[in-house]
Amino acid sequence: MTAVGITTAGAPPASGTTSGPAHWAGLSGVAFAGLLAGAVFMTSGEPSTSNAGKLQSWATKHTALLSAASVVTLLAVAVGLYFMTWLYSRFGSVQSGWHGTMFLVGAITFAMVGSVAAGLNACMGADAKHLNAGSLQLLDSLQENFTFPMTCAGLAVMYLAAGLLIRRTGLLPRWMAWVSWGFAVLALSVILGFVPLIGTVLWMIFSGVYLTTHQPAQG
């Protein structure tokens, strides 16, 4: 009777008994990718910063869109941080060593830049009708020229560490390590930093779906 009890208590759970939150956490990467793509798409029609007149005209006509983009960006930051910390735990957190810490620092930097970008969009959305063309031009310049290098720095650190962690743990397919390192190099160039920024959407979707479908029993 005792032996049966020990066996029952110590037996691993069946593969189909994964808890809901652990099973679906990977799909938060898909949600993050969708929110990030949506936030970028919402302001894709914004005129160049160099043309203050057109920028002012566009901003005053699209204050609701700018405010909505701010909200979507903040949602992307929140969901993205949730996915990144979950992915960090899957890499082994403490066992991943300094590579894991590096990955988390890059992800947090990327998220912080997103929060700044959301704040700038909120400023333009709330005050576009009360600011002159020069003030709006300054806000838009900060959006493009201040946040973008920080975005590239965060992505470079995050993807460099991600490649090392993938090679070390085998959590994701090994070719994903080379993709990650490629993104890191492109992000460091800054000039081609838009490539890993766009590629992040695909990277997150693949990672989230892969981990959800291939390792459902691990949380």
Salt bridges, closest charged atoms under 4 A:
none
